[in-house]
Amino acid sequence: MNDEINNSKRMVKHTKWMQHALSLADKAEAMGEVPVGACVVHNGELIGEGWNTPITDSDPSAHAEMNAVRMAAKHLQNYRTTDATLYVTLEPCSMCAGMLVHARIKRVVFGASDAKTGAAGSVMNILQHPSLNHQVDVIPGVLADDCANKISAFFKRRRAQIKLDKKAKQAALKHCGSTE
């Protein structure tokens, strides 16, 4: 019974922080970035947060996880974020997973799995690779539907916009008499 209560309390906590990560994903989307958000929690305190900014920052490493862990490390004044938990709306990629191992993060809680680039079990599992000097606890699927729907809706809108832009360009070329 106590295990059930403890698991329920943990799930409430994980849900709370994943909801915060989802709100950070909204910031990325408002900037035209892929909507991924992340936050780092240490001893129940928010110590870092981030959202995708690679386009805005012209920095391919500016993923939500990277931005959140950078802030957390500055807060701790230590690049090792031991005993901290990262909450992220999308399963980390290999670049972010490698950084999380180096940062010695204790736990990663993610929402949506990433069947194309996921490095926490979907495509590969860098976070728990036995040959590495640190393994990260992984809790997948927290608010998975909400996280997956946010990304799916973003890419659906993006594809529709690309289609509209292409039609507009074709119409403009046709109007000008060009056969390009």
C-alpha positions in Angstrom: 0.0 0.0 0.0 2.8 2.4 0.9 4.5 1.7 -2.5 1.2 2.5 -4.3 1.0 5.8 -2.4 4.6 6.7 -3.0 4.3 5.8 -6.7 1.1 8.0 -6.9 2.9 10.9 -5.3 5.9 10.5 -7.7 3.5 10.5 -10.7 1.8 13.7 -9.5 5.2 15.3 -9.1 6.4 14.1 -12.6 3.1 15.3 -14.1 3.5 18.7 -12.5 7.0 19.2 -13.9 6.1 17.8 -17.3 3.3 20.3 -17.5 5.9 23.0 -16.9 8.0 21.6 -19.6 5.0 21.7 -22.0 4.5 25.4 -21.2 8.2 26.0 -22.1 7.6 24.1 -25.4 5.0 26.8 -26.1 7.8 29.4 -25.9 9.7 27.5 -28.6 6.7 27.3 -30.8 6.0 31.0 -30.5 9.5 31.6 -31.8 9.0 29.3 -34.8 11.1 26.6 -33.2 10.1 22.9 -32.8 8.1 22.9 -29.6 10.2 21.0 -27.1 10.6 22.2 -23.5 12.7 21.0 -20.6 13.3 21.8 -17.0 15.7 20.6 -14.4 14.6 20.0 -10.8 17.0 19.5 -7.8 15.6 18.7 -4.3 12.2 19.8 -5.4 13.4 23.2 -6.7 13.4 24.3 -10.4 17.0 25.2 -11.2 17.0 25.3 -15.0 14.6 25.6 -17.9 15.0 25.7 -21.6 13.2 25.3 -24.9 14.4 24.7 -28.4 16.3 27.7 -29.9 18.6 26.3 -32.6 17.1 28.5 -35.4 16.9 31.6 -33.2 20.4 31.2 -31.9 21.9 29.8 -35.1 23.2 27.1 -32.8 22.6 23.4 -33.6 23.3 22.5 -30.0 20.6 24.8 -28.6 18.1 22.0 -27.8 15.7 22.4 -24.9 17.8 19.9 -22.8 21.0 21.7 -23.5 19.6 25.1 -22.6 18.0 23.7 -19.4 21.1 21.9 -18.2 23.3 24.9 -18.9 21.1 27.0 -16.6 21.0 24.3 -14.0 24.8 23.9 -14.0 25.3 27.7 -13.6 22.8 27.6 -10.7 24.7 24.7 -9.0 28.1 26.3 -10.0 29.1 22.8 -11.2 28.8 21.2 -14.6 27.8 18.0 -12.8 24.1 18.0 -12.1 24.2 15.0 -9.8 20.8 14.2 -8.0 18.9 16.4 -10.5 16.0 15.3 -12.7 15.5 16.6 -16.3 11.9 16.7 -17.5 11.6 17.0 -21.3 8.6 16.8 -23.6 10.5 14.7 -26.3 12.9 11.8 -25.8 16.5 13.2 -26.0 18.5 12.8 -29.1 22.0 11.3 -29.1 23.7 14.7 -28.7 21.6 15.6 -25.7 21.8 12.1 -24.2 25.6 12.3 -24.4 25.6 15.6 -22.6 23.3 14.2 -19.9 25.7 11.4 -19.2 28.6 13.8 -19.0 26.5 16.1 -16.7 25.8 13.1 -14.5 22.1 13.9 -14.3 20.4 11.4 -12.1 17.1 10.9 -14.0 15.4 11.8 -17.2 11.6 11.9 -17.4 10.3 12.4 -21.0 6.9 12.7 -22.6 6.8 11.6 -26.2 9.1 8.9 -27.7 11.1 9.8 -30.8 11.1 6.9 -33.3 13.6 8.7 -35.5 16.3 10.1 -33.2 15.4 8.9 -29.7 18.5 8.0 -27.6 16.7 6.9 -24.4 15.5 3.6 -25.8 13.6 4.2 -29.0 16.4 4.1 -31.5 19.4 3.6 -29.2 19.9 3.9 -25.4 22.9 6.1 -24.7 21.5 7.1 -21.3 21.7 3.5 -20.0 24.6 2.1 -22.0 26.5 -0.3 -19.8 29.9 0.7 -21.3 29.6 4.3 -20.2 30.8 5.6 -16.9 27.4 6.9 -15.8 23.9 5.5 -16.4 20.8 7.7 -16.1 17.5 6.5 -14.7 14.8 6.9 -17.4 11.0 7.3 -16.9 9.3 7.5 -20.3 5.8 8.4 -21.3 4.8 11.0 -18.7 1.9 13.0 -20.4 3.0 11.2 -23.6 -0.2 12.0 -25.5 0.0 15.7 -24.7 3.6 15.9 -25.7 3.2 13.9 -28.9 0.1 15.9 -29.9 1.9 19.2 -29.5 4.8 18.1 -31.8 2.4 16.4 -34.3 0.2 19.5 -34.5 3.2 21.7 -35.1 4.5 19.7 -38.0 1.0 19.3 -39.5 0.7 23.1 -39.5 4.2 23.5 -40.9 3.6 21.0 -43.7 0.3 22.8 -44.6 2.1 26.2 -44.6 4.8 24.8 -46.9 2.1 23.5 -49.2 0.4 26.9 -49.3 3.7 28.7 -49.9 4.5 26.4 -52.8 1.0 27.0 -54.4 1.4 30.7 -54.0 4.8 30.6 -55.6 3.5 28.6 -58.5 0.6 31.0 -59.0 2.9 34.0 -58.9 5.2 32.3 -61.5 2.2 31.4 -63.7 0.9 35.0 -63.4 4.3 36.4 -64.5 4.3 34.0 -67.5 7.3 32.1 -66.2 7.6 28.4 -66.7 10.2 27.8 -64.1 
